[in-house]
């Protein structure tokens, strides 16, 4: 799993202000998680990494085994099993981790 920690003062300040105004970050963190999951699903559909580069092509052995050349997609279940959970001030999404400080 990839863990990304954002150290951005502006984001943290905005989240703190939101928490002070609403008393509850959970709805915002759920929305952020939903955006992360949908962007990941779109990257699977586009065959594109987070940096915008295309996934490497499959080898001929892999194409022969799978019967097609879709990189990083075998049965398709991984992209359909992405989830997100909020634990207090933590957001956990498959492939993404975000903690507000």
Buried (B, 14 or more C-beta within 10 A) or exposed (E): EEEEEEEEEEBBEEBEEBBEEEEEBBEBBBEBBEEBBEEBEEBBEEBEEEEEEEBEEBEEEBBEEBEEEBBEBEEEEBBEEBEBEBEEBEBBBBBBBBBBE
